[in-house]
Amino acid sequence: MNVFRGTGMFGSTSLGAHLMRGAAAAALLACAIVQQTAHPWASLSAGVAALVALRGCPMCWTVGLVETLLQGRSDRTAERADRTWLH
């Protein structure tokens, strides 16, 4: 069973989903930074949740963005080839 469905290790099934994960992680990181002195445990939890949303570090998220973009491009190329073959 392939959990990643051909999207690579860090990629997402769609560009929108990947960008939403990035936005959620950015919000969690901002919350972690703002609350670090008042609520250190909540800040730590938000930081860990951000790393989970990013599936690693910010560089891992960026690699996933590239994988997602390349997957979308290869899907469009395959569709175009299929349509050409059918005609």
N, C-alpha and C positions, 0 to 999 in steps of 0.2 A: 504494500500500500504506500503510495507516494503522497506524503502529507503536503508537499509544496506544489503539486500539480504542474510541474514543468516550469515553474517561475524562478527556479534557482534557490539557493539557500536563504537569501535575504530579501528576495523580491516578493511582491504582492500580486494578487490576481488581477488588480486593476490599478491604474494610476491614482484614481480618486481615493481608494482605500489606503494606498501608501502615503499619500499626502495627508490624509486624516490621522494616520498613526503618527506622522511627524508633527502635526499641529497639537495633538494630544500630549505628545512628549514635551514639546516646547512649553505648553501650559503647565505641565507637572514640574518641569525644571524651574520655571519662574516661581511657582508656588513654593518649591523647596528652598530657593534662594531667599525669598521674602520671609519665610517662616523659620529660618534656621536658628535664630536666637530665641524666639518666643516659644516655639514648639519643636525641639530638636528631633524627637522621635517621629513626629508627623512629617518633618522635613526629610528625614532619612527614608521614610516609607514612600514619599512622593518621588524621591530620587531613584529608588529601586523600581518603582512603577514606570518611571520615564525610561529607564534602561530596558525594561521588558517591552515597552511600546516600541522602542527603537530597534529591538532585537539585537541589542549590544550597544556599542558606542555610536556617536554621531557618524563616524566614518562608515560603520556597518550599514547604517540607514542610507547613506549616500551610495554605497555599492548596490544596495537593494533598489534604489531609485534608478540607477543605470540598468540593472537587470530587468526591472519592470518596463522601462522604456524600450529596451532591445527586444523583449518578449512581445510587446505590442507591435513593434515594427516587423518582426518575423511573422507574426500572425497575419498582418495585412499583406505581406508579400506572398504568403501561402494562399490566402484567399484569392489574390489576384491571379496567381498561377492556376488555381483550380478553375476560376472563371474562364481563363484563356484556354485551358485544356478542354472544357466542355463545349466551346464554340467551334 
